C-alpha cells in the first residue's frame, strides 16, 4: 500500500512539474511582442449560432491567435467559453486580418455573445 502512495506522489509531482516547466515556454516571447498589440485591419463579427440563441446561451469566448507577419491568423487556441459559441468565434477570427509586423505575434481576442444578434 505504501508503495502505491509513493508512486502516486511521484506521478503527481511529475505531472505538476511538467506543467510548470511547459508554461514558461508557451508564453515566452519577446517583451516588445507582449506589450505591442497589433491593430486589426479587417474584423468579422461572428454569427450567433441558432442553437445558442434557442437555448439563450450568452457569454464570452476567449481565443489566443497566432498572427503571421503578413497579418493572417495562422493558428488558434481556445482559452475559454461555451462550446456552443466557440465555433462561431473561431470561424470569425480566422477571417480577421491584422496590420503587418516584422515577425509572428500572439494576441488574445475576446468575443461577447449577448443574445442581441451580436
Secondary structure, DSSP 4 states (H G I P E B T S, - for coil): -HHHHHHHHHHHHHHHHHHHHHHHHHH---HHHHH-PPPEEE--PPPPPHHHHHTT--EEEEEEEEE-TTSBEEEEEEEE--HHHHHHHHHHHTT-EE---SS-EEEEEEEEE-SS--
